[in-house]
């Protein structure tokens, strides 16, 4: 946990700087692809995922280390060769786990968050799941285990492989010549994120594009079919925690309402989006029928709400950085209390972004948790040793935040609504 936290401390500012550069470049080119409120939601999703990973909130039924110990017929050292093999096998593993996430109803739940943005930009690369609480696909790493690639090599290569998928989430880089035949490029990945019928469930590769060509899921970006982004059953919320469980909630409801046991049991393993007969009529769920004619979610916001949301996510990043940098000092079980505070924080300000009047309840809960922590421990997890007045700073910020929520709910949201009615 501690080592991964240190890696994220290094990676996070790099990602943030690149997101800002893309934003500035888009404004300069008069082609801004990164609305601020969408980026806040995406970064918030990345925070929830990283907190979940750092806290170790996932379960592996068959660990890679067990595989190496029991099936390896040769043992490699941690050298250039073993890292190359690990990277190649992880990319194969990534292709198939990614493809199954798109094609199997139950597995789509953990991946829908990544596709939920109706934009396509670097920030949306950070939309990663918290609902993936179990790793079921370790068996795909068997080729590396047979060769005895050390578990330490896999542990280092996995996050590196993930981070290398960040750069191609952009509309500003067009087709890249000969590289289009070797690597996954922004053009390939725009196709993957698109909901156009021509593009659905294509280009599942993560680094090397040849997996799609080998297994029949490749589709080039067409000049006359501009990609439209999102998911066909739109999330209609900025809250990443809600998005993470929307599809699972629908599956549970449909399984409960199904008339026969066959549907109750098989719905989980049917193709993504499958529902029992007549359920679309009996229990309708909003679905985009014409990808070129639908209203994007949450496009009407006051500048005050947008800037407040940006401030909230930046302050949350400061809280998270302190957590990641002090995991050992904070210790168990306190890191879980801290993690819970971060999740409530994100849930709270994302509910405000959704203009939900109950956001003030969540903000009140967050405030109460912070007061309880400071009262019980005497300070904010040892922060007073670094900043002697940290208690006052944190409580002052949370007091201001609570009052700001009250302002938005009682004043700003009503003003925005009246402007929409009169426009």
C-alpha positions in Angstrom: 0.0 0.0 0.0 2.7 2.5 1.0 4.8 1.9 -2.1 1.8 2.4 -4.4 0.9 5.6 -2.5 4.4 6.9 -3.2 4.0 6.1 -6.9 0.7 8.0 -7.0 2.3 11.1 -5.4 4.7 11.2 -8.3 2.1 10.4 -11.0 -0.7 12.6 -9.9 0.9 16.0 -10.5 2.2 14.8 -13.9 -1.4 13.8 -14.9 -2.7 17.1 -13.6 -0.2 19.2 -15.5 -0.9 17.4 -18.7 -4.7 17.9 -18.2 -4.1 21.6 -17.7 -1.9 21.8 -20.8 -4.6 20.0 -22.9 -7.2 22.5 -21.6 -5.0 25.5 -22.4 -4.2 24.1 -25.9 -7.9 23.5 -26.6 -8.8 27.0 -25.7 -5.9 28.3 -27.9 -7.1 26.2 -30.8 -10.7 27.2 -30.1 -11.5 23.5 -29.7 -11.9 23.0 -26.0 -12.6 19.3 -25.3 -12.4 19.5 -21.6 -15.3 21.3 -19.8 -14.2 22.0 -16.3 -17.1 20.3 -14.5 -16.6 17.1 -16.6 -12.9 17.2 -15.7 -13.7 17.6 -12.0 -15.9 14.5 -12.2 -13.2 12.5 -14.0 -10.4 13.5 -11.5 -12.8 12.7 -8.6 -13.2 9.3 -10.1 -9.5 8.8 -10.3 -9.2 9.8 -6.6 -11.8 7.3 -5.5 -10.0 4.5 -7.5 -6.6 5.4 -6.1 -7.9 5.5 -2.5 -9.5 2.1 -3.0 -6.3 0.7 -4.4 -4.1 2.2 -1.7 -6.4 0.9 1.0 -6.2 -2.6 -0.5 -10.0 -2.8 -1.0 -9.8 -5.6 -3.5 -9.7 -9.4 -3.4 -7.7 -11.7 -5.6 -9.0 -15.3 -5.6 -5.9 -16.7 -7.2 -2.8 -14.6 -6.7 0.0 -14.3 -9.3 2.5 -15.2 -6.6 0.7 -18.5 -6.0 0.7 -19.2 -9.7 4.5 -18.7 -9.9 5.1 -20.9 -6.9 3.0 -23.8 -8.2 3.2 -23.9 -12.0 6.5 -22.3 -13.1 8.8 -24.6 -15.0 11.5 -22.0 -15.1 12.4 -19.0 -12.9 13.6 -15.8 -14.4 15.5 -13.1 -12.6 14.2 -9.5 -12.5 16.0 -8.3 -15.6 15.1 -6.6 -18.9 13.9 -9.9 -20.4 11.5 -10.6 -17.5 10.1 -7.0 -17.7 9.5 -7.3 -21.4 7.7 -10.7 -21.0 5.7 -9.2 -18.2 4.7 -6.2 -20.2 3.7 -8.3 -23.2 1.7 -10.8 -21.1 0.0 -8.0 -19.2 -1.1 -6.5 -22.4 -2.6 -9.8 -23.5 -4.3 -10.0 -20.1 -5.5 -6.4 -20.5 -7.0 -7.1 -24.0 -9.2 -10.0 -22.8 -10.2 -8.6 -19.4 -11.1 -5.3 -21.2 -13.1 -7.2 -24.0 -15.0 -9.3 -21.5 -15.9 -6.1 -19.5 -17.6 -4.9 -22.7 -19.3 -8.1 -23.6 -20.6 -9.6 -20.4 -23.3 -7.9 -18.4 -21.9 -8.4 -14.9 -18.4 -7.3 -15.9 -19.6 -4.1 -17.6 -20.5 -2.7 -14.2 -16.8 -2.2 -13.3 -16.0 -0.6 -16.7 -19.0 1.7 -17.3 -17.4 4.5 -15.2 -14.5 4.7 -17.7 -16.9 5.3 -20.6 -19.3 7.5 -18.7 -17.9 10.9 -19.8 -19.7 12.4 -22.8 -16.4 14.1 -23.7 -13.1 12.6 -24.7 -10.0 14.1 -23.0 -7.0 13.3 -20.8 -9.1 13.7 -17.6 -11.5 11.0 -18.6 -8.6 8.5 -18.6 -8.8 8.8 -14.8 -12.4 7.5 -14.7 -11.4 4.2 -13.1 -13.6 1.8 -11.1 -14.1 1.3 -7.4 -16.6 -1.4 -8.0 -13.9 -3.9 -9.2 -13.6 -5.4 -5.7 -12.4 -8.8 -7.0 -9.8 -9.8 -9.5 -11.1 -12.8 -11.5 -8.7 -12.7 -14.4 -5.4 -13.6 -12.8 -5.4 -16.8 -14.8 -4.6 -14.7 -17.9 -1.2 -14.2 -16.5 -0.4 -17.9 -16.6 2.1 -17.5 -19.5 4.2 -15.2 -17.4 3.8 -17.6 -14.4 4.9 -20.6 -16.4 8.2 -18.7 -17.3 8.6 -17.8 -13.7 8.5 -14.0 -14.1 8.9 -12.8 -10.5 5.8 -11.4 -8.8 7.8 -8.2 -8.0 8.2 -7.6 -11.7 4.4 -8.0 -12.3 3.7 -5.6 -9.4 5.9 -2.9 -10.9 4.8 -3.5 -14.5 1.0 -3.4 -13.9 0.8 0.3 -12.8 3.3 1.3 -15.5 1.1 -0.4 -18.1 -1.9 1.4 -16.7 -0.2 4.8 -16.7 0.9 4.4 -20.3 -2.8 4.3 -21.3 -3.3 7.9 -20.2 -1.8 9.8 -23.2 -4.1 8.5 -25.9 -7.3 9.9 -24.4 -7.4 13.0 -26.5 -9.0 14.5 -29.6 -6.1 16.8 -30.3 -3.8 14.1 -31.7 -4.9 12.9 -35.1 -3.8 9.7 -36.9 -0.1 8.9 -36.4 1.1 7.2 -39.6 3.0 4.0 -39.2 2.4 3.9 -35.4 -1.3 3.2 -36.2 -0.2 -0.4 -37.2 1.7 -1.1 -33.9 0.4 0.9 -31.0 -3.0 2.0 -29.6 -3.2 5.6 -30.7 -5.7 8.4 -29.9 -7.5 7.6 -33.1 -7.9 3.9 -32.2 -9.1 4.8 -28.7 -11.6 7.4 -29.9 -13.3 4.6 -31.8 -13.3 2.5 -28.6 -15.0 5.2 -26.6 -17.6 6.0 -29.2 -21.2 5.0 -29.1 -21.7 5.1 -32.9 -23.1 1.8 -34.2 -20.0 1.5 -36.4 -17.7 1.7 -33.4 -19.4 -0.1 -30.6 -17.2 -2.8 -28.8 -14.2 -2.2 -31.0 -10.5 -1.6 -30.3 -10.1 -3.2 -26.8 -6.3 -3.3 -27.0 -4.4 -1.3 -24.4 -0.9 -0.8 -25.7 -0.4 -3.0 -28.8 -3.2 -2.7 -31.4 -2.4 -6.1 -33.0 -4.6 -7.9 -30.4 -7.7 -6.4 -32.0 -6.5 -7.3 -35.5 -5.7 -10.8 -34.4 -9.0 -11.4 -32.6 -11.3 -9.6 -35.0 -12.3 -6.5 -33.0 -10.4 -3.8 -34.9 -12.1 -0.8 -36.4 -10.3 2.2 -37.9 -11.6 5.7 -37.3 -13.6 6.7 -40.3 -13.4 10.2 -41.8 -17.1 10.4 -42.4 -18.2 9.1 -39.0 -17.1 11.4 -36.2 -17.0 9.6 -32.9 -19.7 10.5 -30.3 -18.7 9.7 -26.8 -20.4 8.3 -23.6 -22.5 5.3 -22.8 -25.8 4.4 -24.5 -27.6 4.4 -21.2 -26.2 7.8 -20.0 -25.3 8.2 -16.4 -27.0 11.5 -15.8 -24.8 12.3 -12.8 -21.4 13.7 -12.1 -21.0 11.5 -9.1 -18.5 8.7 -9.8 -19.5 6.7 -6.8 -23.1 6.5 -8.1 -21.9 5.7 -11.6 -19.8 2.8 -10.3 -22.9 1.0 -9.2 -25.7 2.1 -11.7 -25.4 -0.9 -14.0 -25.2 -3.4 -11.0 -28.3 -1.8 -9.5 -30.2 -2.3 -12.7 -29.0 -6.0 -12.9 -30.1 -6.7 -9.4 -33.5 -5.1 -10.0 -34.0 -7.0 -13.3 -32.9 -10.3 -11.7 -35.4 -9.7 -8.8 -38.2 -8.8 -11.2 -37.6 -11.6 -13.7 -40.5 -14.1 -13.9 -38.4 -17.3 -14.3 -35.3 -18.6 -12.7 -33.4 -19.0 -16.0 -33.5 -15.2 -16.5 -32.6 -14.6 -12.9 -29.5 -16.7 -13.1 -28.3 -16.0 -16.7 -28.8 -12.2 -16.8 -25.4 -11.8 -15.2 -23.6 -13.6 -18.0 -25.6 -12.4 -21.0 -24.2 -9.9 -23.5 -23.9 -6.4 -22.0 -27.3 -4.6 -22.0 -29.4 -7.7 -22.2 -32.7 -7.7 -20.3 -35.5 -10.2 -20.0 -38.2 -10.1 -22.7 -40.5 -7.0 -22.6 -38.5 -5.4 -19.8 -37.7 -2.4 -22.0 -41.4 -1.7 -22.1 -42.3 -2.7 -18.5 -39.3 -1.1 -16.8 -38.0 1.4 -19.3 -34.4 2.8 -18.9 -33.4 5.9 -20.8 -31.3 4.9 -23.8 -29.7 7.1 -26.5 -31.3 6.0 -29.8 -29.8 8.7 -32.1 -26.2 9.4 -31.2 -26.2 12.6 -33.2 -29.2 14.0 -31.4 -29.2 14.0 -27.6 -28.6 16.5 -24.9 -25.4 16.2 -23.0 -25.7 16.0 -19.2 -25.1 19.0 -17.0 -24.1 21.6 -19.5 -25.9 24.5 -17.8 -24.0 25.6 -14.7 -23.2 28.9 -13.2 -19.5 29.9 -13.3 -19.6 30.1 -9.5 -20.5 26.4 -9.2 -17.9 25.4 -11.8 -15.1 27.3 -10.0 -16.2 26.1 -6.6 -16.1 22.5 -7.9 -12.6 23.0 -9.2 -11.5 24.4 -5.8 -13.1 21.4 -4.1 -11.3 18.8 -6.1 -7.9 20.6 -5.7 -8.4 20.8 -1.9 -9.4 17.1 -1.9 -6.1 16.3 -3.8 -4.2 18.0 -0.9 -6.1 15.7 1.6 -5.3 12.7 -0.6 -1.6 13.6 -1.0 -1.2 13.8 2.8 -2.9 10.3 3.1 -0.6 8.8 0.5 2.5 10.3 1.9 1.8 9.2 5.5 0.2 5.8 5.2 2.7 4.2 7.7 2.3 7.1 10.2 -1.5 7.1 10.0 -1.6 3.3 10.3 -4.4 0.9 10.6 -7.4 1.2 11.1 -7.1 5.0 10.8 -6.3 5.0 7.1 -9.7 3.5 6.5 -11.4 6.3 8.5 -9.4 8.7 6.4 -10.4 6.9 3.2 -14.0 7.1 4.2 -13.7 10.8 4.7 -12.3 11.2 1.2 -15.2 9.2 -0.3 -17.8 11.2 1.6 -16.0 14.4 0.4 -16.3 13.4 -3.2 -19.8 12.2 -2.9 -20.8 15.5 -1.2 -19.4 18.0 -3.8 -20.4 15.8 -6.7 -24.0 15.8 -5.4 -23.7 19.6 -5.3 -22.5 19.6 -9.0 -25.6 17.6 -9.8 -27.7 20.4 -8.1 -29.1 17.9 -5.6 -30.6 19.8 -2.6 -29.6 16.9 -0.3 -25.9 17.7 -1.0 -26.0 19.8 2.1 -26.8 16.6 4.2 -23.7 14.9 2.8 -21.6 18.1 3.5 -23.0 18.2 7.0 -22.0 14.5 7.5 -18.5 15.3 6.2 -18.2 18.2 8.6 -19.4 16.0 11.5 -16.9 13.3 10.7 -14.0 15.8 10.6 -15.1 17.3 14.0 -15.3 13.8 15.4 -11.8 12.9 14.1 -10.2 16.1 15.5 -12.0 15.8 18.8 -11.0 12.1 19.3 -7.4 12.3 18.1 -6.6 15.8 19.0 -5.6 16.8 15.4 -5.9 15.7 11.8 -3.9 12.4 11.8 -0.7 14.0 13.0 -0.8 17.1 10.7 -0.3 19.4 13.7 3.3 18.2 13.9 3.8 19.8 10.5 1.3 22.7 10.6 0.5 23.8 14.2 -2.7 25.5 13.2 -4.0 22.8 11.0 -7.0 22.0 13.1 -8.2 25.6 12.7 -7.5 25.6 9.0 -9.4 22.4 8.3 -12.4 23.3 10.5 -12.4 26.8 9.0 -12.4 25.4 5.5 -15.3 23.0 6.3 -17.3 25.7 7.9 -16.9 27.9 4.8 -17.7 24.9 2.6 -21.0 24.2 4.5 -22.1 27.8 4.2 -21.2 27.8 0.5 -23.4 24.7 0.0 -26.3 26.6 1.7 -25.8 29.5 -0.7 -25.8 27.4 -3.8 -28.9 25.4 -2.8 -30.9 28.4 -1.6 -29.8 31.1 -4.1 -27.6 30.0 -7.0 -29.5 27.0 -8.2 -32.8 28.9 -8.2 -31.2 31.7 -10.2 -29.7 29.3 -12.8 -33.1 27.6 -13.1 -34.9 30.9 -13.7 -32.4 31.8 -16.3 -33.0 28.5 -18.1 -36.7 29.0 -18.0 -36.5 32.6 -19.4 -33.9 31.8 -22.1 
